[in-house]
Amino acid sequence: MLVAGIRRWGGAVERFETADPRALRDGEVLIEVRAAGVGHWDDIVRTGEWDPGRCPPLALGVEAAGVVRAIGAGVERWSAGDEVTTHPLPLVDQGTWAPWLIARGEMLARKPAGVSWSRAGAFAVPALTAIQVLDEALRVGPGETLLVNGGGSVTGGLLVSLAGLRGARAIATAGPASRDRVARIGAESVLDYHDDNWPRDVVELTAGRGVDAAANVAPGGASQALAAVRDGGRLATITSDPPGPARGIRVHSVYVRPDGPQLELACNALAAGQLPFMIGARFPLAEARAALARAVAGSGGAVVLELG
Ligand SMILES: NC(=O)c1ccc[n+]([C@@H]2O[C@H](COP(=O)([O-])OP(=O)(O)OC[C@H]3O[C@@H](n4cnc5c(N)ncnc54)[C@H](OP(=O)(O)O)[C@@H]3O)[C@@H](O)[C@H]2O)c1
């Protein structure tokens, strides 16, 4: 099959032929891919800094949506024809930038009929990340105050919205272009991250105390976010920049974990209109290199490869 990926760690994204999908093993499902997400994290896989479980030559891509075409022994929940979405790590064969994907059955979530292929294909990584930050690392509860540093990003927008669903108050940073959108999805205050004094302004907004918890989604932004957290509070960062311990604040460095049931709950919330999730750019598989460049540049919504 013709895939988009790398022939060696650090190589440029290319199109090349790989073997067709092998026979399914117990617990595996064969998916005909309709859409696959592209994120900054795919460049981290490309350079060899995030191990997806397989070595090049390798189709890149760690999230997809598509149609189940065959099931292996021991798979009970899924049948041929089911529409699903997944973050299928560790990869058991090739990545998702390919016409066919083999994935473990427990990593699939049902795609709601009202969610398009493109949205479903690019949703798994940001959605699982946001939920795991909010509910597992930070355990944000009703009445608490959450800072989202990077509220203008795809993952940051989901965090702002989820905070509201959990009964928490969200304060976010965003640039001028995203400010109104971040306010609309529920941030009580939106501060421009280009002003270096924003952590002090967050502290002022919380009557001098600091927020209960902070989620950092901005590369290199965790230390600044820490300055806005109250003594004994919590901070989670998803950009591999955890600051050292300070003032009794618990610091978590979060890496997304595959979880089919958790993804299915998130898909249902998306279908119900409870979560913001915008596609910013669509590319055919043949333009995967340009899609990755767009995702790394990181502006204006999720990036997706559409496979028809
Ligand atoms: N650890 C994990 O498992 C995991 C999972 C998912 C993502 N990530 C990482 O999380 C980061 C965000 O991913 P994403 O896909 O959600 O990003 P994205 O949608 O591409 O976010 C880009 C946006 O972030 C905002 N931004 C840029 N620099 C900022 C800064 N210094 N402070 C605040 N906001 C800033 C900008 O928005 P505005 O200027 O318009 O406000 C920019 O348009 C990436 O580094 C990604 O690799 C990690």
Ligand as a Chemical Component Dictionary entry (heavy atoms), coordinates in Angstrom:
data_LIG
# 
_chem_comp.id                   LIG 
_chem_comp.type                 NON-POLYMER 
_chem_comp.pdbx_formal_charge   0 
_chem_comp.three_letter_code    LIG 
# 
loop_
_chem_comp_atom.comp_id 
_chem_comp_atom.atom_id 
_chem_comp_atom.alt_atom_id 
_chem_comp_atom.type_symbol 
_chem_comp_atom.charge 
_chem_comp_atom.model_Cartn_x 
_chem_comp_atom.model_Cartn_y 
_chem_comp_atom.model_Cartn_z 
_chem_comp_atom.pdbx_ordinal 
LIG N1  N1  N 0  2.288  15.451 25.841 1  
LIG C1  C1  C 0  1.350  15.053 25.001 2  
LIG O1  O1  O 0  0.881  13.908 25.060 3  
LIG C2  C2  C 0  0.818  16.019 23.976 4  
LIG C3  C3  C 0  -0.413 15.768 23.353 5  
LIG C4  C4  C 0  -0.927 16.717 22.479 6  
LIG C5  C5  C 0  -0.198 17.872 22.201 7  
LIG N2  N2  N 1  1.015  18.044 22.780 8  
LIG C6  C6  C 0  1.790  19.280 22.525 9  
LIG O2  O2  O 0  1.014  20.374 22.995 10 
LIG C7  C7  C 0  1.267  21.518 22.217 11 
LIG C8  C8  C 0  -0.058 22.070 21.715 12 
LIG O3  O3  O 0  -0.603 21.171 20.759 13 
LIG P1  P1  P 0  -1.876 21.594 19.906 14 
LIG O4  O4  O 0  -1.973 20.672 18.769 15 
LIG O5  O5  O -1 -3.046 21.758 20.806 16 
LIG O6  O6  O 0  -1.381 23.011 19.402 17 
LIG P2  P2  P 0  -1.917 23.965 18.240 18 
LIG O7  O7  O 0  -3.375 23.868 18.113 19 
LIG O8  O8  O 0  -1.077 23.799 17.043 20 
LIG O9  O9  O 0  -1.567 25.369 18.957 21 
LIG C9  C9  C 0  -0.978 26.429 18.331 22 
LIG C10 C10 C 0  -1.478 27.687 19.052 23 
LIG O10 O10 O 0  -0.917 27.801 20.345 24 
LIG C11 C11 C 0  -0.907 29.171 20.720 25 
LIG N3  N3  N 0  0.416  29.533 21.272 26 
LIG C12 C12 C 0  1.599  29.501 20.622 27 
LIG N4  N4  N 0  2.584  29.939 21.440 28 
LIG C13 C13 C 0  1.997  30.245 22.615 29 
LIG C14 C14 C 0  2.492  30.755 23.846 30 
LIG N5  N5  N 0  3.783  31.045 24.028 31 
LIG N6  N6  N 0  1.615  30.933 24.844 32 
LIG C15 C15 C 0  0.294  30.644 24.696 33 
LIG N7  N7  N 0  -0.239 30.169 23.534 34 
LIG C16 C16 C 0  0.615  29.983 22.522 35 
LIG C17 C17 C 0  -1.161 29.987 19.441 36 
LIG O11 O11 O 0  -2.509 30.427 19.494 37 
LIG P3  P3  P 0  -2.956 31.980 19.555 38 
LIG O12 O12 O 0  -1.745 32.847 19.375 39 
LIG O13 O13 O 0  -3.938 32.108 18.426 40 
LIG O14 O14 O 0  -3.590 32.106 20.884 41 
LIG C18 C18 C 0  -1.038 28.946 18.339 42 
LIG O15 O15 O 0  -1.874 29.206 17.250 43 
LIG C19 C19 C 0  2.223  21.077 21.091 44 
LIG O16 O16 O 0  3.532  21.398 21.502 45 
LIG C20 C20 C 0  2.025  19.563 21.057 46 
LIG O17 O17 O 0  3.151  18.848 20.564 47 
LIG C21 C21 C 0  1.534  17.163 23.671 48 
# 
loop_
_chem_comp_bond.comp_id 
_chem_comp_bond.atom_id_1 
_chem_comp_bond.atom_id_2 
_chem_comp_bond.value_order 
_chem_comp_bond.pdbx_ordinal 
LIG N1  C1  SING 1  
LIG C1  O1  DOUB 2  
LIG C1  C2  SING 3  
LIG C2  C3  SING 4  
LIG C2  C21 DOUB 5  
LIG C3  C4  DOUB 6  
LIG C4  C5  SING 7  
LIG C5  N2  DOUB 8  
LIG N2  C6  SING 9  
LIG N2  C21 SING 10 
LIG C6  O2  SING 11 
LIG C6  C20 SING 12 
LIG O2  C7  SING 13 
LIG C7  C8  SING 14 
LIG C7  C19 SING 15 
LIG C8  O3  SING 16 
LIG O3  P1  SING 17 
LIG P1  O4  DOUB 18 
LIG P1  O5  SING 19 
LIG P1  O6  SING 20 
LIG O6  P2  SING 21 
LIG P2  O7  DOUB 22 
LIG P2  O8  SING 23 
LIG P2  O9  SING 24 
LIG O9  C9  SING 25 
LIG C9  C10 SING 26 
LIG C10 O10 SING 27 
LIG C10 C18 SING 28 
LIG O10 C11 SING 29 
LIG C11 N3  SING 30 
LIG C11 C17 SING 31 
LIG N3  C12 SING 32 
LIG N3  C16 SING 33 
LIG C12 N4  DOUB 34 
LIG N4  C13 SING 35 
LIG C13 C14 SING 36 
LIG C13 C16 DOUB 37 
LIG C14 N5  SING 38 
LIG C14 N6  DOUB 39 
LIG N6  C15 SING 40 
LIG C15 N7  DOUB 41 
LIG N7  C16 SING 42 
LIG C17 O11 SING 43 
LIG C17 C18 SING 44 
LIG O11 P3  SING 45 
LIG P3  O12 DOUB 46 
LIG P3  O13 SING 47 
LIG P3  O14 SING 48 
LIG C18 O15 SING 49 
LIG C19 O16 SING 50 
LIG C19 C20 SING 51 
LIG C20 O17 SING 52 
# 
